[in-house]
Amino acid sequence: MNTLLREWMERNFPPWFLGLIDGPRYRLFGICRAERCPAPGRRVLLHTPRQYRRCANTPLAVVLTEHGWLLGYGIEPESVVGPASKASA
């Protein structure tokens, strides 16, 4: 969805209405990224209802990189002087 349209919708519509839009889109076109999903990378639509509930209540198998952590804290990664960790040294 267009970013400008999405930002406008977030300002002008209540959160429950955005959930009505995002929920079916995730269910139809989303890819499962749950930690213990027996079929990782499978479309959520292909999950049985029982498997869908299990995956929906499981943490995501996503890891932030060092670059992502710095951006999350509002620090520009280019402004960090020298290696920020032993992994990048």
N, C-alpha and C positions, 0 to 999 in steps of 0.2 A: 504494500500500500504506500502511496505517496507520503513522504515525510511531512510536507506542509499540511496535507489533508488530515493526517493522523494527529498532528499537534493541534489543529483546529478542533478536531473531534474531542480530544482530551480536555480542552478548555471549555467546550460548550455542552458536552453530554455527561450524564452521571456515569460512574464506574460500572454500574450493573448493565447499562446499555452497551458499553464497550465489551463486556463479557459475553453478551449475546452475539456479538460479531466475531470475537476471537475464539470462543469455544468451538463452534462448528468448524471454523477454518483449521484449527489445530487438529481436531478429530479426523477431518477428511484428508488433509494434506500434510500433516506433521509426521516427523520421523521420531520413533521412540529412542530416547537417550537415557533411559533409566539404568542404574548401576547393575542390577541383577536381572535384567530382562533376558529370557532364554533366547530371544531372537533380536539382538541389538541391530539397529539400523533398519528395522522393519517399520513399515507404515503403521501408524496408530490405528487406522481404519481396519487393518487386517487382524488386530488383536481381538480375542474373544472378550466378552464383557468382564469375565472374571480376571483375565490377564490385564485388561485395561485398568481396572481398579487397583490391581497389585502394582502396576508400573506407575500409576498416578500417585501412589503413596510411598514411592521409593525415591531417594535422592538421585540427582542427575550425575552421570558419569562424566563430569566436565571439570577440568582443572585450569585455573588461571595461571598464565605465565607471569614472569617477573614484570614484563612490559604491561600486562593487564593490571597487576597490583598497583603499579605506579600511577597508571591512568585512573584507577579507582580512587586513589587518595588525592587526585588533582595535581599530581606532579608530572611535568613533561619528562618523558624518559631521556630525551636528548640533553636535558639540563643536569643530569646526574653525572658527576665527574668520576672517571675511573670505573672499574668493574663493580657492579652492584652486588654480585654474589660470586662464590667460588666457581659456580657452574659456567659463568661467562668469562672467567679469567683465563 
